[in-house]
Amino acid sequence: MARATTSAPGMPKAKTILAEKVFTPPRAITSAKAAVEAPKYRIIITNQVDAYDAPLAADEISTFGMKRLRPGDNFAGTSRKAAKLSIAEATTEVFKDIKDLIKSLVPDKTMAKRKPPIATTAGSNRVAEEKRNARVRAFLYAASREDDNDFHLIIGRAPRSSPMYMTMELSGLPPKSAKSFATLKKARDAYKDFFGDDLPGPSYHFYRPPIPIEVEGSLFFDMSHATGGKPGPQDLRKDIPTIWEVHPITRIVFEP
């Protein structure tokens, strides 16, 4: 894979790029013309990680840090496990733009000072403000896989809009006995089927052009990021105005 360079909005700085490849997602092609016209994407593999994660060491570069990952699909974290693996019991609110979704959220400062405070223990369940579901059409700009087996997606506005992104996560799976298991597995499988062997690792993959998607899931305030390092790759982080997330994603459609 050749080293890439790019200066387009929403793309990584050249000095952080490790490799790139052309990605053609699986599609039902109905004609030779359709096959030629079907869009292809560049997957740009970088060394960028979330602010709270250790940078890739020199001996991890050749494998893009893949040895950090836990095997399997089961959720391997503890922070707010109960909330992250649950689906809010609420109607689904539909938004046309990430900006409108973010505008509808309780401000981060208010949530961080909430009384009673949101605990980050494994048993911490959804609070009232998180009992909402949302659906939005947007674009996938970047993604990584976290050490708890969540896929961390950075979703943004249309490329010609002013930059604004939000974190949305495909959770690692709960036990099969969990009420949410079938829904979360279906969403995770849809993501894995689209990317096949080109799933991201611990450092961020960027996509050019960004991939159009429709995402649905439950809203979640990530209290663990209320202080200290913020989520997202360094080149997009300044345009992620909230630590609210869609978490877990309950449905994802690529190229809707």
Secondary structure as UniProt FT lines:
FT   TURN            9..10
FT   HELIX           14..16
FT   STRAND          17..23
FT   HELIX           32..37
FT   STRAND          41..46
FT   TURN            51..52
FT   HELIX           58..63
FT   TURN            64..65
FT   HELIX           66..68
FT   TURN            79..80
FT   HELIX           81..84
FT   STRAND          92..95
FT   HELIX           98..103
FT   HELIX           108..112
FT   TURN            122..123
FT   HELIX           128..130
FT   STRAND          133..145
FT   TURN            147..148
FT   STRAND          151..156
FT   TURN            159..160
FT   STRAND          165..170
FT   TURN            176..177
FT   TURN            179..180
FT   HELIX           181..195
FT   HELIX           196..198
FT   STRAND          205..221
FT   HELIX           223..225
FT   TURN            234..236
FT   HELIX           237..239
FT   STRAND          244..254
//
